[in-house]
Amino acid sequence: MQERTLSSAWTFWTKFLFPAIWILGFGYVTLFWSGGPPETKFVFLVVWIVGTTSILWVYVGLKRVRMDEQQLYVSNYIQEIHIPFSAITEVKQNRWINSRPITIYFRDATQFGDKVTFMPKQRIQFWSVDPVVNELKRLAGLVAPGADIR
C-alpha cells in the first residue's frame, strides 16, 4: 500500500481560513452595523458568540491525516507525528456535522493528545459510515477482516 491522504483537500481552508473569515466578518457586522432596532444587535451578538464557539470547537482542531501500510501520519500543518495502527483504540465518525469529521482515539497520549480529528474526503452518502472508519478499525485490529461495520 502506498502512502495516501485520508483528509479532505479542504482541511487547510476549513481549519484556518473559514474560521478567520466568519469570526472577523460576522463580528465586524455585529459590532459596527447600526441599522435596525437594538434587539437585532443583541441577536447578532448571540449568533456571533454561538457560531464562533461552534466553529472553534468543530474546525480549528482538525488535523491532516495520511497513512501507509504501517502507520498514520498526523499533522497540524506545523508539526507531523507518526502513530502506529496498534495505538488506535477506537475510530468514530460524527454524522451530525456537515463535514462528517472522523475522530481516532489512541491508547496513549501523543503530542496532539489522546485523539485526533480529521475531515475525510467528501463522498456522496446518506448517513452511512465513511469507508475510512472501517479501514482504520481493521488496520488497528479492532474488528475481524471482512466484518461489516455500521
C-alpha distance (Angstrom), angle and dihedral (degrees) to the residues before:
residue distance angle dihedral
M1 . . .
Q2 3.76 . .
E3 3.76 124.1 .
R4 3.78 110.8 -85.0
T5 3.77 137.8 176.4
L6 3.79 117.8 -113.9
S7 3.81 95.9 -177.2
S8 3.75 124.5 86.6
A9 3.80 118.0 -101.5
W10 3.82 84.8 -123.3
T11 3.82 93.3 64.8
F12 3.81 95.6 98.3
W13 3.81 92.9 49.2
T14 3.79 92.8 43.9
K15 3.81 93.0 47.5
F16 3.80 99.5 44.8
L17 3.81 116.0 10.8
F18 3.81 103.6 38.2
P19 3.84 94.2 52.2
A20 3.81 92.4 46.1
I21 3.79 94.3 48.0
W22 3.81 95.0 43.7
I23 3.79 96.9 43.6
L24 3.81 95.1 44.8
G25 3.80 95.6 38.6
F26 3.79 97.6 46.2
G27 3.80 89.9 40.1
Y28 3.79 91.3 53.4
V29 3.80 91.7 50.3
T30 3.81 91.0 46.5
L31 3.78 95.1 49.8
F32 3.79 101.3 38.5
W33 3.79 106.0 29.2
S34 3.80 107.8 109.0
G35 3.82 100.8 -179.5
G36 3.78 125.7 105.5
P37 3.79 132.0 19.9
P38 3.83 121.6 -41.9
E39 3.81 90.3 -106.6
T40 3.80 88.9 65.1
K41 3.79 90.9 57.8
F42 3.82 89.3 51.7
V43 3.83 91.1 51.3
F44 3.82 90.0 49.7
L45 3.82 89.6 50.2
V46 3.82 92.1 51.8
V47 3.83 91.6 46.8
W48 3.82 90.1 48.2
I49 3.83 92.4 51.3
V50 3.82 94.7 45.0
G51 3.82 92.1 43.1
T52 3.80 93.6 47.6
T53 3.80 91.8 48.5
S54 3.80 91.6 49.0
I55 3.80 94.0 47.1
L56 3.80 92.9 48.3
W57 3.83 91.4 47.4
V58 3.82 95.8 47.5
Y59 3.80 107.2 31.0
V60 3.80 114.5 22.9
G61 3.81 93.9 64.7
L62 3.81 94.4 54.2
K63 3.80 117.5 127.4
R64 3.78 133.5 -157.9
V65 3.82 109.3 -116.5
R66 3.79 128.5 -164.3
M67 3.78 130.5 167.1
D68 3.77 143.5 -166.7
E69 3.80 130.2 -174.6
Q70 3.83 93.3 -71.3
Q71 3.79 110.7 33.8
L72 3.77 153.0 -6.7
Y73 3.79 123.6 -95.7
V74 3.79 110.1 -149.8
S75 3.80 122.3 -171.2
N76 3.79 136.3 -179.3
Y77 3.85 87.9 -166.9
I78 3.81 90.8 -100.2
Q79 3.80 102.4 55.1
E80 3.80 132.0 21.9
I81 3.80 124.9 -155.6
H82 3.81 132.0 -171.1
I83 3.79 119.6 -133.1
P84 3.83 124.0 -175.2
F85 3.80 117.2 -131.0
S86 3.81 88.8 -120.0
A87 3.83 89.0 69.1
I88 3.82 91.7 63.5
T89 3.81 115.1 102.7
E90 3.83 100.3 170.8
V91 3.81 141.9 0.7
K92 3.81 120.6 -157.2
Q93 3.78 135.7 173.3
N94 3.80 125.7 -149.4
R95 3.80 104.7 -140.0
W96 3.83 93.3 178.2
I97 3.81 93.8 72.1
N98 3.81 117.2 73.0
S99 3.82 94.7 -126.9
R100 3.85 88.6 52.5
P101 3.83 95.0 -140.7
I102 3.79 120.0 -153.4
T103 3.80 120.0 -142.1
I104 3.80 121.7 -157.1
Y105 3.82 116.1 -160.1
F106 3.81 121.3 -153.8
R107 3.79 134.1 -151.0
D108 3.81 91.8 -129.3
A109 3.78 131.2 24.0
T110 3.80 117.1 -93.4
Q111 3.80 128.5 -162.2
F112 3.83 85.3 -81.6
G113 3.81 94.9 47.0
D114 3.79 132.2 -102.7
K115 3.81 93.4 -48.7
V116 3.79 140.5 29.7
T117 3.78 129.0 -156.8
F118 3.77 126.2 -153.0
M119 3.77 137.2 176.0
P120 3.83 109.5 -120.0
K121 3.78 124.1 -141.5
Q122 3.77 108.6 -79.8
R123 3.79 115.8 -101.5
I124 3.76 129.6 178.6
Q125 3.77 102.1 -109.0
F126 3.75 135.5 130.9
W127 3.78 116.2 -134.5
S128 3.80 94.3 -38.3
V129 3.78 123.2 128.6
D130 3.80 115.1 -99.2
P131 3.83 111.5 -106.8
V132 3.82 89.1 -123.7
V133 3.82 89.7 68.0
N134 3.80 91.4 57.6
E135 3.80 92.4 43.3
L136 3.80 92.9 52.6
K137 3.81 91.5 47.3
R138 3.80 90.4 52.3
L139 3.81 93.3 47.2
A140 3.81 89.7 49.7
G141 3.81 90.8 50.7
L142 3.81 92.5 -117.9
V143 3.83 93.5 129.0
A144 3.76 135.0 26.2
P145 3.82 117.1 -96.3
G146 3.79 110.2 -93.3
A147 3.80 94.5 20.1
D148 3.81 114.1 137.7
I149 3.80 110.9 -128.2
R150 3.78 122.3 -163.2
